[in-house]
Amino acid sequence: MRAALHEAKKALGRTSPNPAVGAVLVWRNRIVAKGHHRRTGAPHAEIACLRNLRRRVPPDATLYVTLEPCSTHGRTGACTSELIKAGVRTVVIGALDVNPRHRGRAVPQLQAAGVEVRTGILGEDCRRLNEAFNKWIVTRRPFVIAKCGMSLDGRLSRREGEPRWITDSVARRHSHQLRAQVDAILVGAETLRADNPQLTVRGVSGARQPWRVVVTRSGNLPKTARLFRDRWSRRTLVYRQMSLSAVLADLGRKEVVSVLIEGGGQLLGAALDAALVDRVQIYLGPIVIGGPVIAFAGRGAGRVIESVHLTKLAYTPIGQSICITGYPAVQEK
């Protein structure tokens, strides 16, 4: 299953609005074929795996797949039918599909055809792989990641005229890999005016350029901003006088499965205040800046007990920086 997960990760950010899925076929304790879902409309992972075998499936082979095979016809045919037709006799599934059209239907279909099925192998890892898809397919709202590079004292930028990088080049490359895995990058108007960002994916081979989204109250945006003049200008959306919640709902209707909020501090804080953040990802640089530009501003918590508590924390050293990820816990009221 770990090999199947490795296959699935090859397509992260390239399959939306479909999930990333990987599959491997094992025969006599050896992997004889691999496959992953490459993009919407392409063969699903298990079908790609069987095609890569280039011969009949041995009767004692086992197919490992990270996500429950689909059981209905969509852009492609039902994978359950294809597996049965191919003669697969044993299937090991990582996670069940949360899509109401498919959830739990593959297992009885396969078992009725005499296929042995096991489920839940590395289930948490397989579910985490598609956390954005899992939220969107159930709620039709995108999975929101609040991301920033900040100093040890929680500041976002140095003073005007100085180099603006807080983290080192290794951490910035890592953040571009994160950009490559989302459908949209969202910033506020102040960030656009102050930084004139590109919001592009750089240094990631074969990456798809996410939508670039700007939220503004006044609509007074510089026409010379790079977002409006570069080759990706058609992938730039501007929302004026809309709440962040309404913006996210509209993006979800446009099949935007995941959104990366990159700033500024007021927008990041407002997203936390409104409980719109599903994951926090902070790159902590080894400097102390001081000054007024706070990474997560907004209204904030009235009392410490009302603060946003993070769970499933991970601390990863990246160059001279530390990448901290966590998930806001649901607080009882």
Secondary structure, DSSP 8 states (H G I E B T S, - for coil): -HHHHHHHHTTTTTSTTS---EEEEEETTEEEEEEE--STTS--HHHHHHHHH-S---TT-EEEEEE----S-SSS--HHHHHHHHT--EEEEEE----TTTTTTHHHHHHHTT-EEEE-TTHHHHHHHTHHHHHHHHHSS-EEEEEEEE-TTSB----TTS----S-HHHHHHHHHHHTT-SEEEEEHHHHHHH-------S-TT----EEEEEESS----TT-HHHHSTTGGGEEEEES--HHHHHHHHHHTT--EEEEEE-HHHHHHHHHTT--SEEEEEE-S----SS-BSS-SS--SSGGGS--EEEEEEEEETTEEEEEEEE-----
